[in-house]
Amino acid sequence: MDESGGQKRRPEGDGRPGAPGPGKAPERPREPGGGLLMGRFFGVPIYVAPSWFLVAALITWVFGGQLDRVLPELGGARYLVSLFFAVAFYASVLVHELAHTVVALRQKLPVRRIQLQFFGGVSEIEKESETPGREFLLAFVGPLLSLVLGGAFYLALDLVEPGTVPGVLIAGLTISNLLVAVFNLLPGLPLDGGRMLRAVVWKLTGKPMSGTVAAAWVGRVLAVAVLIGLPLLTHTGTLGGAGQEVDGMDTVMDALLAAILAAIIWTGAGNSLRVARLREHLPDLRARALTRRAVPVEEATPLSEALRRANEAGARALVVVDPHGDPVSLVREAAIVGVPEHRRPWVAVGGLAQEITEGTRVAAELAGEELLERLRAHPASEYLVVEEDGAVYGVLAASDVERAFVKAMARPGS
């Protein structure tokens, strides 16, 4: 991560330590949840979200109704066949997501989890590709695998007898995989086609943010088109069912489906813009720039005396040192706030400090995602910031990083 230039400077202080603040470190990444853990793929956990069971039930009901017309002799068993179709369809979606994951891992991009959820699945890739070409490949491989699956199921139709359970299932999987591929190739975020469009604009302009803005706005146009166009296509028979009467329930279901799809695309496009804007400003999160000036104090120093020294030096943090002057612990801001002013002359700073560990030592040159990952991996309220030679530079408060993080998200994209 490149760091913006400028001369090294000592951190400036503008007040006494102990100012109110959240005092909490960014949360350490725990085992990602999101539903029922089904297994792991190259160490990446695969989850089935609770919303999937709702969709599986809906697919079972809808496909079961179609089977009743095609294979009426199945009777109630048609719903077991329909449930099998729902599981097989989402297995195809999982293959689509695994394709993204394989390419991401080959590009050295961390994948947090794969989740099967309402209207498909998602591979949560925590970093972006380094080049537009890699971004295009990462996005295209998912729809490509869906097209390959659709083609394989189409060829398999020659191996089964039409009008049988295997024939109907394979035909359904052929159509569903082709629809997944075509839908994901639509050129708007958050769809794969949107990421491909982003890569193309990025390549042409040299600016990843320009690609994100273009693909996100196309995604919003797509959301409006889905909201208006999907019910119209259904009622005109373009999507099948020509010549059949459409009752009020069908109208409501079509409108509801269109509204849900449009909302997913619209919010996904907006989230893509927010994440891109944040990543664009992440280099501004520099440990050196956010560090508070600190004064050294011995463990037995009364809190009131330590605060007086800090005020005189214009510092906002306290570092407890041993008799040799080496830092051993950091006085916690939250602990200072919790001591009433009249008791501060009788409270030693040592009782308010947390021990400095290897995890709470932060290099002054850390910035951007590297800084955030460091803080997440070692949660604390304060960190000792050191130079390359080990010299103390100051104290980094997690609350200051959080405020800078929020401010970065609020900035308009350039």
C-alpha positions, 0 to 999 in steps of 0.5 A: 500500500503506497503512503502519501508523501511528506516529511516525518513529523512528531504527533501534535497534541491539543488537549489532555489525555482522558478525553471521552471516546469509544476506546474500542479497537476494530473488531478482530475477524472471527470465524465468519458466520452467516448460516449453516456451515456446510464445509470448507473449500481450500480453507474457505468456509461455505455457509447456507444462509437461512434465507436459502431455505425460504427460496428452496421451499418456494422453488419446491412449490413452484416447480412442483406445480409445473411437474403436476402438469407434466408428470401428473402420475407422480402425485405427492412425490412431485415435491420430493423431485422438486426439492431435489431440483432446488438442491441441484440448482443451488449446487450449480450456484455453488460451482459458480461461486467456487470458480470465483474463489479459485481465481481469487485464491490464485490471485492471492486475494483472501476470501472470507467465506462463500454463502448461498443465500436468497437469489443465489450466492456470494463469494466474499473477496476481501481485496480487489484485483491489482489490474483490470485484466485480473478483475475481468477474469475474476468476474467472468469465470463465474458466468463461464462456469454456469454456461459450461454447466448449462451446456453439459446439462443440454448435452445430457438431454440426449442420454435421457428420455423426454417426459421422464423425471430425469428428463425434466430435471436435466431440462430444468437445470439446463435452463436455470444455469443458462439463466444464471449465466445470462443474468450475471452477465448483465453489465451492472454492479453488483453482478459479474457483468458489472465487474467486467464493465468496471474492468473495461472502464478501468482499463480505458481510463486508468482509474478504478473508481471511474470504472466503479462509478460507471458500472454502479450507475448502470446497475441502478438503471438495470434495477429500474429496468427489472422493476418495470420490465420483468412484470411486463415481460411475464404478462406479454408471454415473452418469458413463457406462458403465452396464451395463459391467463394471468390472475391477480395472485400471479400479478402480485407475485411477479411484482414482488419478485421484480421488486426484490430483484431490483432492490438487491441490484440497487443496494448492491450497486450503492454498496459497491460505490461505498466500498470503492470510495472507502478503498480509494481513501484508505491510504489516508489512514496512516499510523504516523498521522493519527498518532497522539504525542505521549509523555513517559511516566513511571508506574508509581506516578500519581495520575494527577501529576501525569496529566499535569506533565502531559498538559505541559507537553501538549500530549494526549497519551501516557506511556509507563516506562521502567527505570531504564526508560523503556516502555512497558505499558500504556495508560488506558484512556477509558481508565483515566475517564473512570477516575473521579478528579478528586481521587486522581492524586491518590491513584498511580498510573500503573494501575490504569495501564495495559501491558505492551505486547508484540501485538500492540506495537505498531510501526509508524509507517503502517497505513491503509488496509495493512494498518486496519488488519494489524489492529483487527488482528490484535484488538486493544484500545491503545497501541504503542507506535514505534519507528523502524529503529524501535524508538517510541513515536507516540500512542495510537488510539483505536477510537482515532482510527475509527473516526478517521475510518468513518470520515474516509467513508463520508468523503466523495469519490474523486 
